[in-house]
Each structure stands twice: as structure tokens, then as C-alpha cells.
């Protein structure tokens, strides 16, 4: 257990490090692209942030807590080929380290397409890191027939 905590601590430090780390390591890339997510600051507290839509509760097969304290929650996120995760939200802003992924679609809570990775040019390259603000209710569909979506999500609690 002590080794796991040390490993997770190292991961968190890597995620929180500057862009310089990403630029020095050719295997890790950063990429900017439009992500048509709704403004999380205009949420109705009782509807959008209800506990039953938290990622770990609403989509437990896809979100596993690796570490959590009052400042941060580290999640391991996986979606098997062809899998569609349950609708859920991410209440806190976060850093994502996407280890592996093929094409995917992100839907809002009503089933409308927020983002289709096939429309991004140039195509996303993995592994990659990215910043995400808090996210309203959404669901991701893994379009790949062979690749599992694998990422580590470090959520920064307010």
C-alpha cells in the first residue's frame, strides 16, 4: 500500500508539472482543440451536482478511485472497446493523462454530441495530457473495436 501511495504521489506531481515536462518528453503531447462543453458555472446545484451523478457513483465500472483526500481525487478511467459509459459528471476541474484511446464520442446528458474525436484535425495523438474544467453530465462512447480508453484523471477539489 505504501508503494502505491508513493507511485500515485509521483503521478500527481507529473500531472501538476509545467508544460515544459510535456515538451521535453516526446512521448507525451499536448494538443488544443475545441470541446463544446456547456459552462459548468451555470449549473443548477440541486439538479446538476446531485450525488447520484458523480462519476464514481453513476459510472463505477469506468471510474476507480486511486487516491482521495480533501484537495484531490485521482481516478483511473477505462472504457472497453465499443462500451458506452453511464451519464455522469465531474464536479471539479482536472488534469487528464490519456494513456490510450481510439476514436470516441462525448455526449451531453441529453444525448447530444459534445465532441466527436473523428472531427479533430490533426487527429489526437496518445499518450497526451489535457486540462478540463468541471464537466456537466455527459457520457463517452468508445468507438474502437480494439482499443480500451485508458486515462488517469486528477480532480482538483475546491
N, C-alpha and C positions, 0 to 999 in steps of 0.2 A: 504494500500500500504506500509506503514511503517513497519508493521508486516511482510509482505512478504520479504522486503529487509533485515530485521533482520534475518529471517529464512534462506534466501539464504546466508547471510554472515556467519552464523553458519555452513551451509553445506560446503561452500568453505573452512573454517578453518578445518573442519573434513577431507576433501579430501586432504588438504595440510599437514596434520599432519604426524608424522613419522609412521613407521611400528609398533612401539610399541602399538599404538592405536589398530591396526588391530589384534595384537597378544593378547591383553588383552580382547577384545570383541569376545567371541566365535562365535557369530552370523555372524561376518564379517570375511571372509577369503581372503588370498592372495594365488595365485597359479601361478606357472611359467609353460608355455607351448610354444611350437614352433608355431609361427604365421608367415606364409610365405608371409609377405607383402613386396612389392617392396620398394626399397630405395627411400624415398621421397626427398633426397638431389640431386638426379639425374634427377629432373623433368625439362621439358621444360616449362619455365614460361608462355608463351603465350598459350600453349595447356592444361597443367595440372591444372593450378591455375586460369583458366578463371572464372569470377564471376558467370556464369550461372551454374557451377558445385558445388558451395558452398552448403553444406548440407541444410541450411535453405532455399535456393532458389530452388535447384534441387529436394529436398525431403521434402517439407514443411508440409506434412501430418504426417511425422515422427519426425521432429525436431522443437521444440518450444524454442525460446529464453526466458529464465527466468530472465537473467540479462546480461548486456554487458557494458563494459567500455573500456578504452584504454589498459588495462592489461589482461582482462579475458573475456571470454564469457561462460556462463553457459547454457547448453541445457538440456531440458527434451526430451528423445528419447523413442518412443514407436513403436512397430510393433505388430499388431494384429495377432492372430493365422492364419497361412497359408499365411500371407502377404509377399510380396517382395517389398522392397523399391526401389525407383528410384536410378540410379547411381549418386554418389556424392563424394565429397572429404572432408577431414578435414585438413585444411592448417596448423594448429598449434598442437603441442604436447598437450596431455591432460591426465587427470585422469578420469577414468570411475568408477562409483559406480553402478554396475549392481544389481538391486534390485530383478529382477525375470527374468527367461528365461528357456526355454526348449532347445531342440536341434535346431541348426541353421547352415546355410552355409553362408560364406562370399565369394563373387565372386569379381574378379577384374573388371575393366572397360570393358574388352573384354569377360566377362562371364566365365573365368577360375576360378576354385576353389582355393581360397587362404587358407581357413581353413574350415574344417567340424568338428563341435563340437563332433560329434559321434565318431571321431577318437582319441579324447583326453582321455588318461588313466593316472590316475584315472579321472572319469567324473568330470566336473566342478560342484562346489557347490555354491549356491547362498543364500544370497547376497555375493558379492565379490567385491574387488577393484582391479584395474589394471592400469598400466601406458601404454600409447600408444604414439608412435612418430606420427608425421604428417602422414596422410594416403592418398595415391593416390586414384584415382577414384575407387569406389567399390560399392557393393550393397549386403545387407543382406537379406536372406530368412529365415523367422521364420517357422521351420518345425513342430512346435507343433500345435495340433488341439484344445488345451485348454488353453495354457498359452500365455499371452501377454509378449513380451520382454519389460522390463521397466528399464531404466537406466538414470542416471544423468551424463552428460559429462561436465567437466570443462576444457575448452580450454585455454592454456596459450599463449597469443599473444606475438610475438617477440618484 
